[in-house]
Amino acid sequence: MEARIERPITLHMMGDWGIANLHRICGWISAELWRRSPPGSKFATWAGRGGTDAVDAVLDGEVQIALFVPAGFARTVYDGKGICQRSDVTRLRALGTLPQDDRLVLAVDADFGIASFAELRAKRPKLRLATAPDDGVNMTGFAAHRLLDASGAPPAAIESWGGKMLFGEGPWDTIPLAARGDADAVLFEAVMTPYWKQLCLARSVNFVPFEETALTAVERDFGWRRAIVPRDRFANLAAPFLALDFSDFLLFCRDDLPDDIAYTIAALLCETPELIESQYRHLPPQDSPITYPLEPKKIAATSIPLASGALTYYRDHGLLQESPGHAN
């Protein structure tokens, strides 16, 4: 029997800036909840940045559900490690994980002759580095700056070498800085997007792997995971290399979201994936910003505890696996 909501509801969501994947996911949820709810129900999606702004909006009751990127970093927030120092973060609850196979990577113009962080530290180049701002909201910027610190090349050091830090909010206004020559290097995510392909076509770059010591440090301090970038991810890669895992979107709420809403959202995520997959099938799965096909067991595997209603759905349908998010 299809999960439905038997009373009119009003639900506010927070997605992205309005043009990307988080908004599309919110549109999918709105469409299915509208179909599964009685007349008089209303649904709205607010623009957001997919970072700690979404956490604040949910905890403050401005919206009922939101999306956070990357999903694993939600555990960093939940555990109070280094960002979003709120006393009520343990009220956060997951509704599901939406897949995106992503990495945070560093590319440097090949003319600098730098292929490792050891060479970067030794040469101390006058480097214009494009990345996201470390402003307490943008998780790309938060991760990039922590990794630069752990790698012995913090922004202050880069600037002391005569270099410059350049900042952009998303891949569309950051990676093109390097492609058109306004930056010499870029440290960013969204590796499946055309912006990286355009950069590799526009100029020769070296992808610099993160060192074992740096990855171990951020894993210890923040719980972040390392991941391999395969050789076929970018043009002319000589070999796979180590980067930071930046995968997946977490759909989440506060612990007082009504069970029937949480249950129905979990149901529509697992039962109607074709509605979102159809918007990406013109792309190969490895190049899609949402990695399809969506698998219910992976949707149910979350980095923070599940909302009660969602937990009931996933448990009733035999979808639960051991993960940090199921300790509730």
Phi, psi and omega in degrees: 000133183292135176293133181220163175250128190263009180221151177297137179230158170238124185231128176252134181238160172234126180249233179250209183290350178116355187235002190234202194290325182293322177293322178297319178297317177298323177296318177300313180297317179301314183298316181287322177293322176301317180292330185262007182239157181285166177306147182097349177287146182225144183223136181220147178239124177267146174288146179204192185240359177073016181240219183290346172298324178292320177299312179299318183297320179288312182294329179276356178079012178289325174227161180265328176223156181204173178240144184229140184228135351278160188301319183297332181288345176298331177292326176301316178294312183300323181273000177068038184258093164086349180205152178057062183280074177250146181283346185255016183297336180285001172278350179294142177222145180272149171250334179168165179247128177254133193278134167213119182274101191223161179219154168262121188228157177243126175239134181235137177310129185298337180297339178283345179065034182246120180235004180208161176291331176299318178292323178298314180292324182286319185278335179047058187287157173278086193251129171266108187253122178264130177203191179266157181286144174269076190250011179086355180241309185286117184284334174297314179295319179300313181292317182300315181291322178294324179289322176298318177300312183292339181268003180073022178223059181295160180307322180298323178291316179302318179291326179291338177279359184097006180276186183211139174267129178243138188237143174219154183283318185225179182297331183290335181245011180243304182297320178299339176302319178284323182299323182263005174090008177278346175226154180262344183207158178218135178239104187202179179246210182059048188292345180272355185280159179297339184300322179290320177298319179296322177296314182294332176282326186284327183203159178279127181230155171254127173273121188262117180289147174284145182283155179304318182296321180292316180295322177295321181296314182286334174293318180293315187278329188232351181080016182280150183253149173272162178204153179276138167264116184292159185299329183271008181289319180234155180294140172066023173289133179281332184197162172298159178213162184274136178217186178263132177293128180229040191270152163076155176247137176257124172269125188216171183209189173261164187290354179257012174297129182305142185299324183293326178289314180298319180296316182292323176296314177302320180296314183291327177299320184273333188259345182230040183297336182298336181294325177268323181300324183297340180278354184234358187289351174286351178250145171300147182308322182289342179253006182269135177295339166244119186280107181261160000283149176284130183249124184307321180295327178283327175299320183284345180272111188235157184276344176231166183302146181282148169298147187304313181294321177293319178302318179299314180299309183297322179292315182297333183257014174064035186257353186281138172233166178293124176200161180303334184281356185253019179271052180227000000 
